[in-house]
Amino acid sequence: MRQRRWIELFSDYDCEIRYHPGKANVVVDALSRKEVVRPKRVRALNMILQSSIKDRILAAQKEAVDEFAVLQKGLDEMIE
């Protein structure tokens, strides 16, 4: 859509658009860039979770739910 608008705008004027490939341009544009494919590095990560971590997560989640319930109850009381 953006290109179509520019073409319509330039069609009203007597002008010529010329494309110069990469080395002729001071700043390389998107059409003349060469795609550089870099190899991806992958590292394996092994983790062993201790059973106490799961319990701590569950306790923190329960605490957050309880705090939300208290706030919700307070809001309900304020509305009434």
C-alpha angles and dihedrals in degrees: 000000000000092000091048091055091051091048091051091048094049093045088071091061133061100243141129125223115209126190118216116194122238104282093048091055121081089212115036111236128214094261095056098043117110115228111246114207112199120194114251118235119215125192124194116230121195120191130181113203118210116229091240091064091062091050092049091050092050091048091051091049091050090049092051091050091049092051090050091050091052091050092047091050090050091051091049090052091049091051092051 
